[in-house]
C-alpha cells in the first residue's frame, strides 16, 4: 500500500484587483440604434428550383450591423408567420409542398414592432416526375 507524503508548492502569486473597464465606451452604449445598413435574404437565391425530394430549405439572412440582442427575426412563408420571432438569422423550413413559395423575414423589437422588412424571395418546389 502506497503512503502519501506532503509535497512543497511554490508561494501563491498574489495580484491586487484592477478596476474593470467596460467593453464599450459609455457614450456608445447609450447611443440610440441607428438602424440596419443592409438586411437581405442571402439563401435561398431568388427563383431557386428545389427538387421535390428535398423536404427542407434553409433560409439565411445577412444583416449589417449584426442582429442586436433586443431584436428578433420573424420568418414568413407565403405571407404566414413561421412560429414566433427568433434571435437568429437562419431558419429551416420543413415540408415544402410542390409549387411556388414566397419566403420573407422581418426584424422586430421585443414588443413585436416591425423595424425592417426584407425583400422576399420566391422558390419553386419541382413536381415529382415518375420515370418510365
C-alpha positions in Angstrom: 0.0 0.0 0.0 1.4 3.4 -1.0 1.8 6.2 1.6 1.0 9.8 0.9 3.8 12.3 1.5 3.4 16.1 1.7 4.9 18.0 -1.3 6.2 21.5 -1.2 4.5 24.1 -3.5 5.8 27.5 -4.5 4.2 30.5 -2.9 1.0 31.8 -4.5 1.4 34.7 -6.8 -0.9 37.4 -5.5 -2.1 40.3 -7.6 -4.1 43.4 -6.5 -7.5 43.7 -8.2 -7.7 46.2 -11.0 -10.5 48.4 -11.9 -12.6 46.7 -14.7 -13.3 48.7 -17.8 -16.5 48.5 -19.8 -16.3 46.7 -23.1 -17.6 49.7 -25.0 -17.3 53.4 -24.2 -20.2 54.6 -22.1 -21.3 57.0 -24.8 -21.5 54.2 -27.4 -23.6 52.1 -25.0 -26.2 54.8 -24.6 -26.2 55.9 -28.3 -29.5 55.2 -30.0 -29.6 52.4 -32.5 -29.1 54.0 -36.0 -30.8 51.1 -37.8 -29.6 48.3 -40.1 -27.5 49.5 -43.0 -28.4 46.3 -45.0 -30.7 43.4 -44.5 -31.2 40.8 -47.2 -32.1 37.1 -47.6 -28.9 35.5 -49.0 -30.2 32.0 -49.1 -32.2 30.7 -50.9 -31.4 32.6 -54.0 -34.4 34.1 -55.9 -36.2 31.7 -58.1 -34.3 28.7 -56.8 -35.5 25.3 -58.1 -36.0 22.9 -55.2 -36.1 19.2 -56.1 -39.3 17.5 -55.0 -37.4 15.0 -52.8 -35.8 17.8 -50.8 -38.1 18.2 -47.8 -36.5 21.3 -46.2 -34.8 24.5 -47.1 -32.5 26.7 -45.0 -33.2 30.5 -45.0 -30.3 32.7 -44.1 -30.1 36.4 -43.7 -27.2 38.9 -43.9 -27.5 41.9 -41.6 -25.3 44.9 -41.1 -24.8 45.5 -38.3 -25.4 42.1 -36.8 -28.7 41.2 -35.1 -29.0 43.1 -31.8 -29.7 41.2 -28.6 -33.0 43.1 -28.2 -34.2 42.3 -31.8 -35.8 39.2 -33.2 -36.4 37.8 -36.7 -39.9 36.8 -37.8 -39.7 34.4 -40.8 -42.6 34.2 -43.2 -43.7 31.6 -45.7 -46.4 32.5 -48.2 -47.4 35.5 -46.1 -47.9 33.4 -43.0 -45.6 33.7 -39.9 -43.4 30.7 -39.2 -43.7 30.3 -35.5 -42.6 33.0 -33.1 -39.8 35.6 -33.7 -36.4 34.1 -33.0 -33.0 35.5 -32.0 -31.2 34.1 -35.0 -30.6 34.9 -38.7 -31.3 31.4 -40.1 -34.3 29.2 -40.1 -35.1 25.8 -41.6 -38.4 25.4 -43.4 -39.5 21.8 -43.4 -42.2 20.1 -45.5 -42.4 22.4 -48.5 -45.1 21.2 -50.9 -44.6 21.5 -54.7 -45.3 24.8 -56.3 -44.2 28.4 -55.9 -43.4 29.7 -52.4 -42.7 33.2 -51.1 -40.2 33.5 -48.3 -39.6 36.7 -46.3 -38.5 38.0 -43.0 -38.9 40.9 -40.7 -36.7 42.3 -37.9 -38.9 43.2 -34.9 -38.2 44.6 -31.5 -39.1 42.8 -28.2 -42.5 44.4 -28.3 -43.1 42.9 -31.8 -42.9 46.2 -33.7 -41.5 45.8 -37.2 -38.2 47.6 -37.7 -37.2 46.2 -41.1 -39.0 44.2 -43.7 -36.6 42.2 -46.0 -37.4 41.8 -49.7 -39.0 38.4 -50.3 -37.6 35.7 -52.4 -39.6 33.1 -54.4 -38.6 29.4 -54.7 -40.1 26.8 -56.9 -40.5 23.3 -55.5 -40.5 20.9 -58.5 -43.2 18.4 -59.1 -42.2 14.7 -58.7 -42.0 13.1 -62.1 -42.5 9.3 -62.5 -39.9 7.8 -64.8 -40.9 5.1 -67.2 
